[in-house]
Amino acid sequence: MPRAAPEQQPRPSHHVTVQMVVRVAMHDARLARCLLHGLLGDALGIHTIDIDHRRELACLHVELERARVPDAMALLIRTLSGAEFGAIRRLDRSR
């Protein structure tokens, strides 16, 4: 008697969106933003930039598809050697 193929989990039809936090020197914030726009285009979601004048750092909070995170991180690391990455958290878009 032939075995039935195991049931496959249905793949979600939507993409998982995450928020990635990136810290760069304040003078590199514009370049970091332009690099991300160049890589992701319209797929770059909401983003904000917090400026810490005392430490001269910019903290970018960027929304993007989880699958694009490695590409975005690699681009920033190659271009901005001082880039630091913080938490990457999944965003709940069900609401």
HTML snippet that shows the backbone in 3Dmol.js (N, CA, C, O; Angstrom):
<script src="https://3Dmol.org/build/3Dmol-min.js"></script>
<div id="view" style="width:600px;height:400px;position:relative"></div>
<script>
const pdb = `
ATOM      1  N   MET A   1       0.838  -1.170   0.000  1.00  0.00           N
ATOM      2  CA  MET A   1       0.000   0.000   0.000  1.00  0.00           C
ATOM      3  C   MET A   1       0.896   1.251   0.000  1.00  0.00           C
ATOM      4  O   MET A   1       1.745   1.372   0.883  1.00  0.00           O
ATOM      5  N   PRO A   2       0.742   2.190  -0.957  1.00  0.00           N
ATOM      6  CA  PRO A   2       1.587   3.381  -1.011  1.00  0.00           C
ATOM      7  C   PRO A   2       1.304   4.317   0.161  1.00  0.00           C
ATOM      8  O   PRO A   2       0.175   4.454   0.633  1.00  0.00           O
ATOM      9  N   ARG A   3       2.385   4.951   0.604  1.00  0.00           N
ATOM     10  CA  ARG A   3       2.246   5.904   1.707  1.00  0.00           C
ATOM     11  C   ARG A   3       1.735   7.242   1.197  1.00  0.00           C
ATOM     12  O   ARG A   3       2.083   7.685   0.103  1.00  0.00           O
ATOM     13  N   ALA A   4       0.931   7.853   1.985  1.00  0.00           N
ATOM     14  CA  ALA A   4       0.446   9.197   1.656  1.00  0.00           C
ATOM     15  C   ALA A   4       1.573  10.188   1.941  1.00  0.00           C
ATOM     16  O   ALA A   4       2.291  10.058   2.933  1.00  0.00           O
ATOM     17  N   ALA A   5       1.717  11.153   1.084  1.00  0.00           N
ATOM     18  CA  ALA A   5       2.736  12.187   1.287  1.00  0.00           C
ATOM     19  C   ALA A   5       2.391  12.984   2.536  1.00  0.00           C
ATOM     20  O   ALA A   5       1.226  13.298   2.778  1.00  0.00           O
ATOM     21  N   PRO A   6       3.413  13.310   3.331  1.00  0.00           N
ATOM     22  CA  PRO A   6       3.117  14.107   4.527  1.00  0.00           C
ATOM     23  C   PRO A   6       2.532  15.460   4.129  1.00  0.00           C
ATOM     24  O   PRO A   6       2.895  16.046   3.109  1.00  0.00           O
ATOM     25  N   GLU A   7       1.631  15.924   4.956  1.00  0.00           N
ATOM     26  CA  GLU A   7       1.003  17.215   4.662  1.00  0.00           C
ATOM     27  C   GLU A   7       2.024  18.331   4.847  1.00  0.00           C
ATOM     28  O   GLU A   7       2.771  18.361   5.825  1.00  0.00           O
ATOM     29  N   GLN A   8       2.036  19.228   3.903  1.00  0.00           N
ATOM     30  CA  GLN A   8       2.933  20.369   3.996  1.00  0.00           C
ATOM     31  C   GLN A   8       2.203  21.531   4.641  1.00  0.00           C
ATOM     32  O   GLN A   8       1.010  21.746   4.425  1.00  0.00           O
ATOM     33  N   GLN A   9       2.947  22.264   5.427  1.00  0.00           N
ATOM     34  CA  GLN A   9       2.365  23.450   6.035  1.00  0.00           C
ATOM     35  C   GLN A   9       2.144  24.496   4.949  1.00  0.00           C
ATOM     36  O   GLN A   9       3.047  24.755   4.154  1.00  0.00           O
ATOM     37  N   PRO A  10       0.976  25.092   4.903  1.00  0.00           N
ATOM     38  CA  PRO A  10       0.764  26.145   3.906  1.00  0.00           C
ATOM     39  C   PRO A  10       1.672  27.332   4.211  1.00  0.00           C
ATOM     40  O   PRO A  10       1.825  27.730   5.365  1.00  0.00           O
ATOM     41  N   ARG A  11       2.266  27.885   3.173  1.00  0.00           N
ATOM     42  CA  ARG A  11       3.115  29.057   3.348  1.00  0.00           C
ATOM     43  C   ARG A  11       2.240  30.288   3.449  1.00  0.00           C
ATOM     44  O   ARG A  11       1.247  30.424   2.735  1.00  0.00           O
ATOM     45  N   PRO A  12       2.623  31.188   4.352  1.00  0.00           N
ATOM     46  CA  PRO A  12       1.822  32.411   4.445  1.00  0.00           C
ATOM     47  C   PRO A  12       1.907  33.203   3.155  1.00  0.00           C
ATOM     48  O   PRO A  12       2.953  33.251   2.508  1.00  0.00           O
ATOM     49  N   SER A  13       0.807  33.818   2.792  1.00  0.00           N
ATOM     50  CA  SER A  13       0.781  34.565   1.541  1.00  0.00           C
ATOM     51  C   SER A  13       1.330  35.980   1.714  1.00  0.00           C
ATOM     52  O   SER A  13       1.557  36.683   0.729  1.00  0.00           O
ATOM     53  N   HIS A  14       1.540  36.394   2.944  1.00  0.00           N
ATOM     54  CA  HIS A  14       2.066  37.731   3.183  1.00  0.00           C
ATOM     55  C   HIS A  14       3.535  37.634   3.611  1.00  0.00           C
ATOM     56  O   HIS A  14       4.003  36.575   4.028  1.00  0.00           O
ATOM     57  N   HIS A  15       4.231  38.722   3.505  1.00  0.00           N
ATOM     58  CA  HIS A  15       5.629  38.763   3.899  1.00  0.00           C
ATOM     59  C   HIS A  15       5.731  39.221   5.350  1.00  0.00           C
ATOM     60  O   HIS A  15       4.915  40.013   5.822  1.00  0.00           O
ATOM     61  N   VAL A  16       6.727  38.720   6.038  1.00  0.00           N
ATOM     62  CA  VAL A  16       6.942  39.108   7.424  1.00  0.00           C
ATOM     63  C   VAL A  16       7.715  40.421   7.438  1.00  0.00           C
ATOM     64  O   VAL A  16       8.783  40.526   6.835  1.00  0.00           O
ATOM     65  N   THR A  17       7.179  41.409   8.121  1.00  0.00           N
ATOM     66  CA  THR A  17       7.816  42.713   8.238  1.00  0.00           C
ATOM     67  C   THR A  17       8.491  42.816   9.595  1.00  0.00           C
ATOM     68  O   THR A  17       7.932  42.420  10.618  1.00  0.00           O
ATOM     69  N   VAL A  18       9.703  43.357   9.584  1.00  0.00           N
ATOM     70  CA  VAL A  18      10.449  43.545  10.819  1.00  0.00           C
ATOM     71  C   VAL A  18      10.907  44.996  10.923  1.00  0.00           C
ATOM     72  O   VAL A  18      10.923  45.733   9.938  1.00  0.00           O
ATOM     73  N   GLN A  19      11.275  45.382  12.131  1.00  0.00           N
ATOM     74  CA  GLN A  19      11.921  46.673  12.331  1.00  0.00           C
ATOM     75  C   GLN A  19      13.371  46.388  12.690  1.00  0.00           C
ATOM     76  O   GLN A  19      13.658  45.648  13.630  1.00  0.00           O
ATOM     77  N   MET A  20      14.280  46.986  11.929  1.00  0.00           N
ATOM     78  CA  MET A  20      15.709  46.834  12.149  1.00  0.00           C
ATOM     79  C   MET A  20      16.237  48.164  12.681  1.00  0.00           C
ATOM     80  O   MET A  20      15.904  49.229  12.162  1.00  0.00           O
ATOM     81  N   VAL A  21      17.057  48.088  13.712  1.00  0.00           N
ATOM     82  CA  VAL A  21      17.656  49.283  14.296  1.00  0.00           C
ATOM     83  C   VAL A  21      19.126  49.324  13.904  1.00  0.00           C
ATOM     84  O   VAL A  21      19.858  48.352  14.087  1.00  0.00           O
ATOM     85  N   VAL A  22      19.547  50.467  13.360  1.00  0.00           N
ATOM     86  CA  VAL A  22      20.933  50.651  12.914  1.00  0.00           C
ATOM     87  C   VAL A  22      21.466  51.945  13.515  1.00  0.00           C
ATOM     88  O   VAL A  22      20.814  52.986  13.439  1.00  0.00           O
ATOM     89  N   ARG A  23      22.652  51.877  14.110  1.00  0.00           N
ATOM     90  CA  ARG A  23      23.305  53.076  14.636  1.00  0.00           C
ATOM     91  C   ARG A  23      24.510  53.404  13.763  1.00  0.00           C
ATOM     92  O   ARG A  23      25.321  52.533  13.449  1.00  0.00           O
ATOM     93  N   VAL A  24      24.613  54.658  13.382  1.00  0.00           N
ATOM     94  CA  VAL A  24      25.740  55.135  12.568  1.00  0.00           C
ATOM     95  C   VAL A  24      26.173  56.498  13.100  1.00  0.00           C
ATOM     96  O   VAL A  24      25.443  57.145  13.851  1.00  0.00           O
ATOM     97  N   ALA A  25      27.365  56.921  12.702  1.00  0.00           N
ATOM     98  CA  ALA A  25      27.809  58.267  13.031  1.00  0.00           C
ATOM     99  C   ALA A  25      26.798  59.249  12.459  1.00  0.00           C
ATOM    100  O   ALA A  25      26.228  59.018  11.392  1.00  0.00           O
ATOM    101  N   MET A  26      26.581  60.338  13.173  1.00  0.00           N
ATOM    102  CA  MET A  26      25.579  61.316  12.757  1.00  0.00           C
ATOM    103  C   MET A  26      25.818  61.789  11.322  1.00  0.00           C
ATOM    104  O   MET A  26      24.863  61.975  10.568  1.00  0.00           O
ATOM    105  N   HIS A  27      27.073  61.982  10.940  1.00  0.00           N
ATOM    106  CA  HIS A  27      27.359  62.470   9.584  1.00  0.00           C
ATOM    107  C   HIS A  27      27.122  61.401   8.515  1.00  0.00           C
ATOM    108  O   HIS A  27      27.155  61.714   7.325  1.00  0.00           O
ATOM    109  N   ASP A  28      26.883  60.143   8.913  1.00  0.00           N
ATOM    110  CA  ASP A  28      26.603  59.068   7.957  1.00  0.00           C
ATOM    111  C   ASP A  28      25.118  58.735   7.834  1.00  0.00           C
ATOM    112  O   ASP A  28      24.746  57.859   7.052  1.00  0.00           O
ATOM    113  N   ALA A  29      24.273  59.416   8.590  1.00  0.00           N
ATOM    114  CA  ALA A  29      22.843  59.078   8.606  1.00  0.00           C
ATOM    115  C   ALA A  29      22.203  59.228   7.229  1.00  0.00           C
ATOM    116  O   ALA A  29      21.452  58.356   6.792  1.00  0.00           O
ATOM    117  N   ARG A  30      22.496  60.315   6.556  1.00  0.00           N
ATOM    118  CA  ARG A  30      21.899  60.534   5.232  1.00  0.00           C
ATOM    119  C   ARG A  30      22.362  59.459   4.243  1.00  0.00           C
ATOM    120  O   ARG A  30      21.561  58.951   3.459  1.00  0.00           O
ATOM    121  N   LEU A  31      23.649  59.115   4.282  1.00  0.00           N
ATOM    122  CA  LEU A  31      24.170  58.078   3.390  1.00  0.00           C
ATOM    123  C   LEU A  31      23.506  56.739   3.684  1.00  0.00           C
ATOM    124  O   LEU A  31      23.127  56.021   2.758  1.00  0.00           O
ATOM    125  N   ALA A  32      23.362  56.394   4.961  1.00  0.00           N
ATOM    126  CA  ALA A  32      22.718  55.127   5.329  1.00  0.00           C
ATOM    127  C   ALA A  32      21.291  55.078   4.785  1.00  0.00           C
ATOM    128  O   ALA A  32      20.863  54.065   4.233  1.00  0.00           O
ATOM    129  N   ARG A  33      20.572  56.164   4.945  1.00  0.00           N
ATOM    130  CA  ARG A  33      19.193  56.232   4.437  1.00  0.00           C
ATOM    131  C   ARG A  33      19.155  56.081   2.923  1.00  0.00           C
ATOM    132  O   ARG A  33      18.317  55.354   2.391  1.00  0.00           O
ATOM    133  N   CYS A  34      20.058  56.765   2.227  1.00  0.00           N
ATOM    134  CA  CYS A  34      20.102  56.674   0.759  1.00  0.00           C
ATOM    135  C   CYS A  34      20.468  55.267   0.299  1.00  0.00           C
ATOM    136  O   CYS A  34      19.917  54.774  -0.685  1.00  0.00           O
ATOM    137  N   LEU A  35      21.392  54.619   1.002  1.00  0.00           N
ATOM    138  CA  LEU A  35      21.771  53.251   0.653  1.00  0.00           C
ATOM    139  C   LEU A  35      20.580  52.306   0.787  1.00  0.00           C
ATOM    140  O   LEU A  35      20.329  51.478  -0.089  1.00  0.00           O
ATOM    141  N   LEU A  36      19.856  52.440   1.884  1.00  0.00           N
ATOM    142  CA  LEU A  36      18.692  51.587   2.093  1.00  0.00           C
ATOM    143  C   LEU A  36      17.609  51.854   1.056  1.00  0.00           C
ATOM    144  O   LEU A  36      16.974  50.918   0.570  1.00  0.00           O
ATOM    145  N   HIS A  37      17.394  53.107   0.715  1.00  0.00           N
ATOM    146  CA  HIS A  37      16.422  53.430  -0.335  1.00  0.00           C
ATOM    147  C   HIS A  37      16.876  52.847  -1.671  1.00  0.00           C
ATOM    148  O   HIS A  37      16.055  52.314  -2.419  1.00  0.00           O
ATOM    149  N   GLY A  38      18.155  52.937  -1.980  1.00  0.00           N
ATOM    150  CA  GLY A  38      18.667  52.384  -3.229  1.00  0.00           C
ATOM    151  C   GLY A  38      18.505  50.884  -3.307  1.00  0.00           C
ATOM    152  O   GLY A  38      18.197  50.346  -4.370  1.00  0.00           O
ATOM    153  N   LEU A  39      18.709  50.200  -2.191  1.00  0.00           N
ATOM    154  CA  LEU A  39      18.592  48.741  -2.154  1.00  0.00           C
ATOM    155  C   LEU A  39      17.134  48.295  -2.168  1.00  0.00           C
ATOM    156  O   LEU A  39      16.772  47.375  -2.902  1.00  0.00           O
ATOM    157  N   LEU A  40      16.310  48.933  -1.373  1.00  0.00           N
ATOM    158  CA  LEU A  40      14.953  48.454  -1.155  1.00  0.00           C
ATOM    159  C   LEU A  40      13.886  49.180  -1.954  1.00  0.00           C
ATOM    160  O   LEU A  40      12.795  48.647  -2.155  1.00  0.00           O
ATOM    161  N   GLY A  41      14.185  50.390  -2.412  1.00  0.00           N
ATOM    162  CA  GLY A  41      13.201  51.143  -3.175  1.00  0.00           C
ATOM    163  C   GLY A  41      11.904  51.306  -2.416  1.00  0.00           C
ATOM    164  O   GLY A  41      11.901  51.668  -1.240  1.00  0.00           O
ATOM    165  N   ASP A  42      10.800  51.037  -3.096  1.00  0.00           N
ATOM    166  CA  ASP A  42       9.477  51.178  -2.483  1.00  0.00           C
ATOM    167  C   ASP A  42       9.222  50.154  -1.381  1.00  0.00           C
ATOM    168  O   ASP A  42       8.276  50.304  -0.607  1.00  0.00           O
ATOM    169  N   ALA A  43      10.056  49.113  -1.301  1.00  0.00           N
ATOM    170  CA  ALA A  43       9.881  48.091  -0.264  1.00  0.00           C
ATOM    171  C   ALA A  43      10.370  48.575   1.098  1.00  0.00           C
ATOM    172  O   ALA A  43      10.137  47.916   2.111  1.00  0.00           O
ATOM    173  N   LEU A  44      11.049  49.723   1.125  1.00  0.00           N
ATOM    174  CA  LEU A  44      11.471  50.288   2.399  1.00  0.00           C
ATOM    175  C   LEU A  44      10.250  50.881   3.074  1.00  0.00           C
ATOM    176  O   LEU A  44       9.599  51.776   2.535  1.00  0.00           O
ATOM    177  N   GLY A  45       9.949  50.376   4.248  1.00  0.00           N
ATOM    178  CA  GLY A  45       8.763  50.843   4.956  1.00  0.00           C
ATOM    179  C   GLY A  45       9.046  52.105   5.749  1.00  0.00           C
ATOM    180  O   GLY A  45       9.990  52.845   5.469  1.00  0.00           O
ATOM    181  N   ILE A  46       8.221  52.324   6.725  1.00  0.00           N
ATOM    182  CA  ILE A  46       8.346  53.501   7.581  1.00  0.00           C
ATOM    183  C   ILE A  46       9.725  53.504   8.213  1.00  0.00           C
ATOM    184  O   ILE A  46      10.227  52.464   8.640  1.00  0.00           O
ATOM    185  N   HIS A  47      10.321  54.657   8.269  1.00  0.00           N
ATOM    186  CA  HIS A  47      11.615  54.763   8.937  1.00  0.00           C
ATOM    187  C   HIS A  47      11.703  56.094   9.666  1.00  0.00           C
ATOM    188  O   HIS A  47      11.182  57.116   9.219  1.00  0.00           O
ATOM    189  N   THR A  48      12.377  56.042  10.796  1.00  0.00           N
ATOM    190  CA  THR A  48      12.624  57.258  11.565  1.00  0.00           C
ATOM    191  C   THR A  48      14.103  57.300  11.913  1.00  0.00           C
ATOM    192  O   THR A  48      14.783  56.273  11.917  1.00  0.00           O
ATOM    193  N   ILE A  49      14.583  58.479  12.201  1.00  0.00           N
ATOM    194  CA  ILE A  49      15.974  58.638  12.601  1.00  0.00           C
ATOM    195  C   ILE A  49      15.986  59.460  13.885  1.00  0.00           C
ATOM    196  O   ILE A  49      15.481  60.582  13.922  1.00  0.00           O
ATOM    197  N   ASP A  50      16.571  58.886  14.941  1.00  0.00           N
ATOM    198  CA  ASP A  50      16.763  59.600  16.196  1.00  0.00           C
ATOM    199  C   ASP A  50      18.214  60.063  16.237  1.00  0.00           C
ATOM    200  O   ASP A  50      19.127  59.293  15.941  1.00  0.00           O
ATOM    201  N   ILE A  51      18.420  61.314  16.601  1.00  0.00           N
ATOM    202  CA  ILE A  51      19.756  61.885  16.654  1.00  0.00           C
ATOM    203  C   ILE A  51      20.174  62.068  18.114  1.00  0.00           C
ATOM    204  O   ILE A  51      19.436  62.658  18.903  1.00  0.00           O
ATOM    205  N   ASP A  52      21.343  61.569  18.466  1.00  0.00           N
ATOM    206  CA  ASP A  52      21.936  61.773  19.785  1.00  0.00           C
ATOM    207  C   ASP A  52      23.101  62.736  19.593  1.00  0.00           C
ATOM    208  O   ASP A  52      24.204  62.322  19.237  1.00  0.00           O
ATOM    209  N   HIS A  53      22.851  64.024  19.831  1.00  0.00           N
ATOM    210  CA  HIS A  53      23.870  65.050  19.598  1.00  0.00           C
ATOM    211  C   HIS A  53      25.054  64.902  20.556  1.00  0.00           C
ATOM    212  O   HIS A  53      26.189  65.218  20.196  1.00  0.00           O
ATOM    213  N   ARG A  54      24.796  64.432  21.750  1.00  0.00           N
ATOM    214  CA  ARG A  54      25.869  64.290  22.736  1.00  0.00           C
ATOM    215  C   ARG A  54      26.912  63.261  22.280  1.00  0.00           C
ATOM    216  O   ARG A  54      28.114  63.482  22.423  1.00  0.00           O
ATOM    217  N   ARG A  55      26.440  62.137  21.731  1.00  0.00           N
ATOM    218  CA  ARG A  55      27.352  61.080  21.256  1.00  0.00           C
ATOM    219  C   ARG A  55      27.628  61.167  19.759  1.00  0.00           C
ATOM    220  O   ARG A  55      28.441  60.411  19.229  1.00  0.00           O
ATOM    221  N   GLU A  56      26.952  62.089  19.081  1.00  0.00           N
ATOM    222  CA  GLU A  56      27.061  62.254  17.633  1.00  0.00           C
ATOM    223  C   GLU A  56      26.732  60.960  16.889  1.00  0.00           C
ATOM    224  O   GLU A  56      27.452  60.531  15.988  1.00  0.00           O
ATOM    225  N   LEU A  57      25.614  60.356  17.304  1.00  0.00           N
ATOM    226  CA  LEU A  57      25.127  59.125  16.688  1.00  0.00           C
ATOM    227  C   LEU A  57      23.724  59.331  16.146  1.00  0.00           C
ATOM    228  O   LEU A  57      22.943  60.124  16.672  1.00  0.00           O
ATOM    229  N   ALA A  58      23.424  58.603  15.087  1.00  0.00           N
ATOM    230  CA  ALA A  58      22.067  58.558  14.540  1.00  0.00           C
ATOM    231  C   ALA A  58      21.578  57.120  14.658  1.00  0.00           C
ATOM    232  O   ALA A  58      22.309  56.174  14.362  1.00  0.00           O
ATOM    233  N   CYS A  59      20.348  56.972  15.089  1.00  0.00           N
ATOM    234  CA  CYS A  59      19.753  55.649  15.234  1.00  0.00           C
ATOM    235  C   CYS A  59      18.584  55.568  14.256  1.00  0.00           C
ATOM    236  O   CYS A  59      17.577  56.259  14.413  1.00  0.00           O
ATOM    237  N   LEU A  60      18.735  54.716  13.245  1.00  0.00           N
ATOM    238  CA  LEU A  60      17.697  54.539  12.230  1.00  0.00           C
ATOM    239  C   LEU A  60      16.815  53.366  12.619  1.00  0.00           C
ATOM    240  O   LEU A  60      17.312  52.290  12.954  1.00  0.00           O
ATOM    241  N   HIS A  61      15.511  53.574  12.575  1.00  0.00           N
ATOM    242  CA  HIS A  61      14.518  52.522  12.818  1.00  0.00           C
ATOM    243  C   HIS A  61      13.847  52.288  11.471  1.00  0.00           C
ATOM    244  O   HIS A  61      13.100  53.134  10.980  1.00  0.00           O
ATOM    245  N   VAL A  62      14.122  51.135  10.885  1.00  0.00           N
ATOM    246  CA  VAL A  62      13.717  50.876   9.501  1.00  0.00           C
ATOM    247  C   VAL A  62      12.811  49.655   9.445  1.00  0.00           C
ATOM    248  O   VAL A  62      13.111  48.624  10.047  1.00  0.00           O
ATOM    249  N   GLU A  63      11.705  49.774   8.721  1.00  0.00           N
ATOM    250  CA  GLU A  63      10.817  48.632   8.488  1.00  0.00           C
ATOM    251  C   GLU A  63      11.100  48.053   7.113  1.00  0.00           C
ATOM    252  O   GLU A  63      11.164  48.779   6.120  1.00  0.00           O
ATOM    253  N   LEU A  64      11.270  46.721   7.066  1.00  0.00           N
ATOM    254  CA  LEU A  64      11.533  46.033   5.809  1.00  0.00           C
ATOM    255  C   LEU A  64      11.121  44.582   5.938  1.00  0.00           C
ATOM    256  O   LEU A  64      10.833  44.103   7.034  1.00  0.00           O
ATOM    257  N   GLU A  65      11.094  43.881   4.811  1.00  0.00           N
ATOM    258  CA  GLU A  65      10.769  42.464   4.838  1.00  0.00           C
ATOM    259  C   GLU A  65      11.924  41.708   5.490  1.00  0.00           C
ATOM    260  O   GLU A  65      13.093  42.013   5.254  1.00  0.00           O
ATOM    261  N   ARG A  66      11.584  40.732   6.302  1.00  0.00           N
ATOM    262  CA  ARG A  66      12.608  39.957   7.007  1.00  0.00           C
ATOM    263  C   ARG A  66      13.617  39.344   6.044  1.00  0.00           C
ATOM    264  O   ARG A  66      14.804  39.272   6.363  1.00  0.00           O
ATOM    265  N   ALA A  67      13.174  38.908   4.891  1.00  0.00           N
ATOM    266  CA  ALA A  67      14.071  38.279   3.921  1.00  0.00           C
ATOM    267  C   ALA A  67      15.126  39.248   3.387  1.00  0.00           C
ATOM    268  O   ALA A  67      16.162  38.809   2.887  1.00  0.00           O
ATOM    269  N   ARG A  68      14.882  40.548   3.482  1.00  0.00           N
ATOM    270  CA  ARG A  68      15.825  41.554   2.955  1.00  0.00           C
ATOM    271  C   ARG A  68      16.852  42.018   3.990  1.00  0.00           C
ATOM    272  O   ARG A  68      17.788  42.739   3.645  1.00  0.00           O
ATOM    273  N   VAL A  69      16.691  41.617   5.245  1.00  0.00           N
ATOM    274  CA  VAL A  69      17.589  42.056   6.310  1.00  0.00           C
ATOM    275  C   VAL A  69      19.056  41.722   6.014  1.00  0.00           C
ATOM    276  O   VAL A  69      19.902  42.607   6.144  1.00  0.00           O
ATOM    277  N   PRO A  70      19.399  40.490   5.622  1.00  0.00           N
ATOM    278  CA  PRO A  70      20.812  40.194   5.361  1.00  0.00           C
ATOM    279  C   PRO A  70      21.428  41.096   4.290  1.00  0.00           C
ATOM    280  O   PRO A  70      22.570  41.535   4.432  1.00  0.00           O
ATOM    281  N   ASP A  71      20.681  41.370   3.226  1.00  0.00           N
ATOM    282  CA  ASP A  71      21.188  42.254   2.167  1.00  0.00           C
ATOM    283  C   ASP A  71      21.405  43.665   2.684  1.00  0.00           C
ATOM    284  O   ASP A  71      22.420  44.295   2.388  1.00  0.00           O
ATOM    285  N   ALA A  72      20.449  44.155   3.456  1.00  0.00           N
ATOM    286  CA  ALA A  72      20.559  45.517   4.000  1.00  0.00           C
ATOM    287  C   ALA A  72      21.739  45.623   4.956  1.00  0.00           C
ATOM    288  O   ALA A  72      22.492  46.595   4.909  1.00  0.00           O
ATOM    289  N   MET A  73      21.903  44.629   5.820  1.00  0.00           N
ATOM    290  CA  MET A  73      23.013  44.651   6.771  1.00  0.00           C
ATOM    291  C   MET A  73      24.353  44.578   6.052  1.00  0.00           C
ATOM    292  O   MET A  73      25.282  45.311   6.393  1.00  0.00           O
ATOM    293  N   ALA A  74      24.457  43.696   5.057  1.00  0.00           N
ATOM    294  CA  ALA A  74      25.711  43.553   4.316  1.00  0.00           C
ATOM    295  C   ALA A  74      26.085  44.851   3.603  1.00  0.00           C
ATOM    296  O   ALA A  74      27.249  45.251   3.614  1.00  0.00           O
ATOM    297  N   LEU A  75      25.117  45.502   2.993  1.00  0.00           N
ATOM    298  CA  LEU A  75      25.370  46.761   2.299  1.00  0.00           C
ATOM    299  C   LEU A  75      25.873  47.827   3.268  1.00  0.00           C
ATOM    300  O   LEU A  75      26.843  48.528   2.978  1.00  0.00           O
ATOM    301  N   LEU A  76      25.218  47.948   4.410  1.00  0.00           N
ATOM    302  CA  LEU A  76      25.624  48.961   5.385  1.00  0.00           C
ATOM    303  C   LEU A  76      27.000  48.663   5.972  1.00  0.00           C
ATOM    304  O   LEU A  76      27.800  49.577   6.171  1.00  0.00           O
ATOM    305  N   ILE A  77      27.277  47.405   6.247  1.00  0.00           N
ATOM    306  CA  ILE A  77      28.588  47.038   6.801  1.00  0.00           C
ATOM    307  C   ILE A  77      29.699  47.311   5.796  1.00  0.00           C
ATOM    308  O   ILE A  77      30.764  47.812   6.160  1.00  0.00           O
ATOM    309  N   ARG A  78      29.450  46.982   4.527  1.00  0.00           N
ATOM    310  CA  ARG A  78      30.471  47.221   3.491  1.00  0.00           C
ATOM    311  C   ARG A  78      30.745  48.702   3.296  1.00  0.00           C
ATOM    312  O   ARG A  78      31.884  49.097   3.044  1.00  0.00           O
ATOM    313  N   THR A  79      29.719  49.517   3.409  1.00  0.00           N
ATOM    314  CA  THR A  79      29.838  50.935   3.098  1.00  0.00           C
ATOM    315  C   THR A  79      30.171  51.776   4.324  1.00  0.00           C
ATOM    316  O   THR A  79      30.965  52.713   4.236  1.00  0.00           O
ATOM    317  N   LEU A  80      29.587  51.460   5.437  1.00  0.00           N
ATOM    318  CA  LEU A  80      29.774  52.231   6.666  1.00  0.00           C
ATOM    319  C   LEU A  80      30.363  51.310   7.732  1.00  0.00           C
ATOM    320  O   LEU A  80      29.628  50.644   8.460  1.00  0.00           O
ATOM    321  N   SER A  81      31.663  51.278   7.818  1.00  0.00           N
ATOM    322  CA  SER A  81      32.337  50.316   8.699  1.00  0.00           C
ATOM    323  C   SER A  81      31.937  50.474  10.164  1.00  0.00           C
ATOM    324  O   SER A  81      32.053  49.522  10.935  1.00  0.00           O
ATOM    325  N   GLY A  82      31.471  51.647  10.559  1.00  0.00           N
ATOM    326  CA  GLY A  82      31.087  51.863  11.949  1.00  0.00           C
ATOM    327  C   GLY A  82      29.635  51.549  12.255  1.00  0.00           C
ATOM    328  O   GLY A  82      29.180  51.784  13.374  1.00  0.00           O
ATOM    329  N   ALA A  83      28.896  51.021  11.286  1.00  0.00           N
ATOM    330  CA  ALA A  83      27.483  50.717  11.513  1.00  0.00           C
ATOM    331  C   ALA A  83      27.340  49.646  12.593  1.00  0.00           C
ATOM    332  O   ALA A  83      28.059  48.646  12.601  1.00  0.00           O
ATOM    333  N   GLU A  84      26.404  49.878  13.492  1.00  0.00           N
ATOM    334  CA  GLU A  84      26.085  48.913  14.545  1.00  0.00           C
ATOM    335  C   GLU A  84      24.613  48.566  14.437  1.00  0.00           C
ATOM    336  O   GLU A  84      23.785  49.420  14.119  1.00  0.00           O
ATOM    337  N   PHE A  85      24.292  47.319  14.701  1.00  0.00           N
ATOM    338  CA  PHE A  85      22.919  46.855  14.571  1.00  0.00           C
ATOM    339  C   PHE A  85      22.348  46.509  15.928  1.00  0.00           C
ATOM    340  O   PHE A  85      22.987  45.842  16.742  1.00  0.00           O
ATOM    341  N   GLY A  86      21.141  46.972  16.153  1.00  0.00           N
ATOM    342  CA  GLY A  86      20.438  46.664  17.390  1.00  0.00           C
ATOM    343  C   GLY A  86      19.416  45.579  17.141  1.00  0.00           C
ATOM    344  O   GLY A  86      19.587  44.717  16.278  1.00  0.00           O
ATOM    345  N   ALA A  87      18.366  45.642  17.903  1.00  0.00           N
ATOM    346  CA  ALA A  87      17.327  44.623  17.832  1.00  0.00           C
ATOM    347  C   ALA A  87      16.633  44.615  16.473  1.00  0.00           C
ATOM    348  O   ALA A  87      16.422  45.653  15.846  1.00  0.00           O
ATOM    349  N   ILE A  88      16.292  43.418  16.051  1.00  0.00           N
ATOM    350  CA  ILE A  88      15.441  43.226  14.878  1.00  0.00           C
ATOM    351  C   ILE A  88      14.213  42.507  15.398  1.00  0.00           C
ATOM    352  O   ILE A  88      14.290  41.377  15.880  1.00  0.00           O
ATOM    353  N   ARG A  89      13.071  43.184  15.293  1.00  0.00           N
ATOM    354  CA  ARG A  89      11.865  42.574  15.862  1.00  0.00           C
ATOM    355  C   ARG A  89      10.754  42.507  14.831  1.00  0.00           C
ATOM    356  O   ARG A  89      10.606  43.385  13.981  1.00  0.00           O
ATOM    357  N   ARG A  90       9.988  41.454  14.932  1.00  0.00           N
ATOM    358  CA  ARG A  90       8.855  41.248  14.035  1.00  0.00           C
ATOM    359  C   ARG A  90       7.759  42.243  14.376  1.00  0.00           C
ATOM    360  O   ARG A  90       7.474  42.500  15.546  1.00  0.00           O
ATOM    361  N   LEU A  91       7.151  42.796  13.340  1.00  0.00           N
ATOM    362  CA  LEU A  91       6.049  43.735  13.526  1.00  0.00           C
ATOM    363  C   LEU A  91       4.735  43.007  13.264  1.00  0.00           C
ATOM    364  O   LEU A  91       4.602  42.289  12.274  1.00  0.00           O
ATOM    365  N   ASP A  92       3.798  43.192  14.130  1.00  0.00           N
ATOM    366  CA  ASP A  92       2.490  42.566  13.999  1.00  0.00           C
ATOM    367  C   ASP A  92       1.608  43.480  13.148  1.00  0.00           C
ATOM    368  O   ASP A  92       1.235  44.573  13.575  1.00  0.00           O
ATOM    369  N   ARG A  93       1.287  43.027  11.961  1.00  0.00           N
ATOM    370  CA  ARG A  93       0.462  43.822  11.028  1.00  0.00           C
ATOM    371  C   ARG A  93      -0.972  43.326  10.977  1.00  0.00           C
ATOM    372  O   ARG A  93      -1.703  43.674  10.049  1.00  0.00           O
ATOM    373  N   SER A  94      -1.397  42.528  11.942  1.00  0.00           N
ATOM    374  CA  SER A  94      -2.745  41.973  11.890  1.00  0.00           C
ATOM    375  C   SER A  94      -3.815  42.960  12.343  1.00  0.00           C
ATOM    376  O   SER A  94      -5.007  42.694  12.188  1.00  0.00           O
ATOM    377  N   ARG A  95      -3.414  44.061  12.885  1.00  0.00           N
ATOM    378  CA  ARG A  95      -4.387  45.031  13.403  1.00  0.00           C
ATOM    379  C   ARG A  95      -4.755  46.030  12.363  1.00  0.00           C
ATOM    380  O   ARG A  95      -5.562  46.923  12.622  1.00  0.00           O
TER     381      ARG A  95
END
`;
const viewer = $3Dmol.createViewer("view");
viewer.addModel(pdb, "pdb");
viewer.setStyle({}, {cartoon: {color: "spectrum"}});
viewer.zoomTo();
viewer.render();
</script>
